[in-house]
Amino acid sequence: MTTDLRTRKFDRFFDLLDTDGNGFIEPQDWTRTADAFLRSFDHAEESPQAKALHQAYELVHQRICSAMDTDGDGRVSRQEFHAGLHRHVADPALLDRTFRPALDAEFDTADINEDGVLGGAEIQRVWDAWGMSTADAETATRYMDQDGDGRISRDEYYTAWREYLISEDPNAPGSFLLGHP
């Protein structure tokens, strides 16, 4: 059974992915999400980062969202998203196999100086791409930075997203990823 916290977090995630606000996640939403993310980091359409991010998001749609589409209409409603994501996060190994490649592609897109970490300006651009408020972005960064070095490593980035999807603890660091839970 999905908790109220998980419902709120899944709703926030759904709203971010439903780029046209029509109440459904469709393949073009993933394309628009990737394009917006790439624009935030000034990557050209044919750059390696653009190709990798588009491919990773397409795979997420194929592997996860297509399975959520229980009525076969080619799009995922909020209800289908909740039911499917709840089933998906029940198996953390499956979550790792399906979401990790997309989050790695996001990280590579955001790591514009290619130093293996996201510094202040880079992580702020991630939050800007996701449309977060300044206060929520600062909170998310503080919780995501597990070692307190002021930078976000690839593992910290993935761990926060994983915890956002799996944790039912409102005080867990990942619960603050997309704003206060």
C-alpha positions as CSV (number, residue, x, y, z in Angstrom):
1,M,0.0,0.0,0.0
2,T,1.3,3.4,-0.9
3,T,1.8,5.9,1.9
4,D,0.7,9.5,1.9
5,L,4.3,10.6,1.7
6,R,5.1,8.3,-1.3
7,T,1.9,9.5,-3.0
8,R,3.0,13.1,-2.6
9,K,6.5,12.3,-3.9
10,F,5.1,10.3,-6.9
11,D,2.7,13.2,-7.7
12,R,5.6,15.7,-7.7
13,F,7.6,13.4,-10.0
14,F,4.6,12.8,-12.3
15,D,4.0,16.6,-12.6
16,L,7.6,17.1,-13.6
17,L,7.5,14.5,-16.2
18,D,4.1,15.6,-17.6
19,T,5.7,18.4,-19.5
20,D,2.5,19.5,-21.3
21,G,0.3,19.2,-18.3
22,N,-2.3,17.0,-20.1
23,G,-2.5,14.5,-17.3
24,F,-0.5,11.8,-19.0
25,I,3.2,10.8,-19.5
26,E,3.8,10.1,-23.2
27,P,7.0,9.5,-25.2
28,Q,7.1,13.2,-26.2
29,D,7.2,14.2,-22.5
30,W,10.5,12.3,-22.2
31,T,11.9,14.1,-25.3
32,R,10.8,17.5,-23.9
33,T,12.3,16.7,-20.5
34,A,15.6,15.7,-22.1
35,D,15.6,18.8,-24.3
36,A,15.0,21.2,-21.4
37,F,17.7,19.5,-19.3
38,L,20.2,19.7,-22.2
39,R,19.3,23.4,-22.8
40,S,20.0,24.1,-19.2
41,F,23.6,23.0,-19.7
42,D,24.1,24.4,-23.2
43,H,24.6,21.0,-24.9
44,A,24.2,20.9,-28.7
45,E,21.5,18.7,-30.1
46,E,24.0,16.3,-31.6
47,S,26.4,16.3,-28.6
48,P,27.3,12.9,-27.0
49,Q,25.5,14.1,-23.9
50,A,22.3,14.8,-25.9
51,K,22.4,11.5,-27.6
52,A,23.0,9.6,-24.3
53,L,20.3,11.4,-22.4
54,H,17.7,10.9,-25.1
55,Q,18.6,7.3,-25.4
56,A,18.5,6.8,-21.6
57,Y,15.1,8.5,-21.3
58,E,13.7,6.5,-24.2
59,L,14.8,3.3,-22.4
60,V,13.1,4.4,-19.2
61,H,9.9,5.0,-21.2
62,Q,10.2,1.6,-22.9
63,R,11.1,-0.4,-19.9
64,I,9.1,1.3,-17.2
65,C,6.3,3.5,-18.6
66,S,5.2,1.1,-21.3
67,A,4.7,-1.5,-18.6
68,M,2.7,1.0,-16.5
69,D,0.3,1.6,-19.5
70,T,-2.2,-1.0,-18.4
71,D,-5.0,0.2,-20.7
72,G,-2.7,0.2,-23.8
73,D,-3.5,3.7,-24.9
74,G,0.2,4.7,-25.4
75,R,0.3,7.0,-22.4
76,V,0.5,6.7,-18.6
77,S,-2.1,8.3,-16.4
78,R,-1.4,9.5,-12.9
79,Q,-3.1,6.4,-11.5
80,E,-1.2,4.1,-13.8
81,F,2.1,5.9,-12.8
82,H,1.4,5.5,-9.1
83,A,0.5,1.8,-9.4
84,G,3.4,1.0,-11.7
85,L,6.0,3.0,-9.9
86,H,4.9,1.5,-6.6
87,R,5.4,-2.0,-8.1
88,H,8.7,-0.9,-9.5
89,V,10.2,0.4,-6.3
90,A,9.2,-2.7,-4.5
91,D,12.2,-4.3,-6.2
92,P,15.3,-2.1,-5.6
93,A,17.5,-4.2,-7.9
94,L,15.0,-3.6,-10.7
95,L,15.0,0.1,-9.9
96,D,18.8,0.1,-10.1
97,R,18.8,-1.6,-13.5
98,T,16.2,0.7,-15.0
99,F,16.7,4.1,-13.5
100,R,20.5,4.1,-12.9
101,P,21.4,4.5,-16.6
102,A,19.1,7.5,-17.0
103,L,20.4,9.2,-13.9
104,D,24.0,8.5,-15.0
105,A,23.2,10.2,-18.3
106,E,21.7,13.1,-16.4
107,F,24.7,13.4,-14.2
108,D,27.0,13.3,-17.3
109,T,25.0,16.1,-18.9
110,A,25.2,18.2,-15.8
111,D,28.9,17.6,-15.1
112,I,29.9,20.3,-17.7
113,N,33.5,20.5,-16.5
114,E,33.8,16.7,-16.5
115,D,35.4,16.5,-13.0
116,G,33.2,13.7,-11.8
117,V,31.2,15.9,-9.3
118,L,28.5,18.5,-9.5
119,G,29.6,21.8,-8.0
120,G,27.5,24.7,-7.0
121,A,26.7,26.1,-10.4
122,E,26.2,22.7,-11.9
123,I,23.8,21.5,-9.3
124,Q,21.9,24.8,-9.3
125,R,21.4,24.3,-13.1
126,V,19.9,20.8,-12.3
127,W,17.4,22.3,-10.0
128,D,16.6,25.1,-12.5
129,A,16.0,22.5,-15.1
130,W,13.6,20.7,-12.8
131,G,11.9,24.0,-12.0
132,M,12.6,24.0,-8.3
133,S,12.4,27.1,-6.1
134,T,15.6,28.5,-4.7
135,A,14.7,27.4,-1.1
136,D,13.8,23.8,-2.3
137,A,17.0,23.7,-4.3
138,E,19.2,24.7,-1.3
139,T,17.5,22.2,0.9
140,A,17.8,19.4,-1.7
141,T,21.5,20.1,-2.2
142,R,22.2,20.2,1.6
143,Y,20.5,16.8,2.1
144,M,22.0,15.3,-1.1
145,D,25.6,16.2,-0.1
146,Q,26.1,13.3,2.2
147,D,29.8,13.9,2.9
148,G,29.4,17.7,3.3
149,D,32.1,18.6,0.8
150,G,29.9,21.1,-1.1
151,R,29.8,18.9,-4.2
152,I,27.5,16.1,-5.4
153,S,29.2,12.9,-6.5
154,R,27.6,10.5,-9.0
155,D,26.7,8.1,-6.2
156,E,25.2,10.9,-4.0
157,Y,23.1,11.9,-7.0
158,Y,21.8,8.4,-7.6
159,T,21.4,7.6,-3.9
160,A,19.2,10.7,-3.4
161,W,17.0,9.8,-6.4
162,R,16.7,6.2,-5.3
163,E,15.8,7.2,-1.7
164,Y,13.3,9.7,-3.1
165,L,11.5,6.9,-4.9
166,I,11.8,4.2,-2.2
167,S,11.9,5.8,1.2
168,E,8.7,6.3,3.2
169,D,10.6,8.3,5.9
170,P,9.8,12.1,5.6
171,N,13.2,12.9,7.2
172,A,15.3,10.7,4.9
173,P,17.7,12.9,2.9
174,G,16.3,11.7,-0.5
175,S,12.8,12.7,0.5
176,F,13.9,16.4,0.1
177,L,15.1,15.9,-3.5
178,L,12.2,17.6,-5.3
179,G,11.2,19.9,-2.5
180,H,10.0,19.5,1.0
181,P,8.0,16.3,1.3
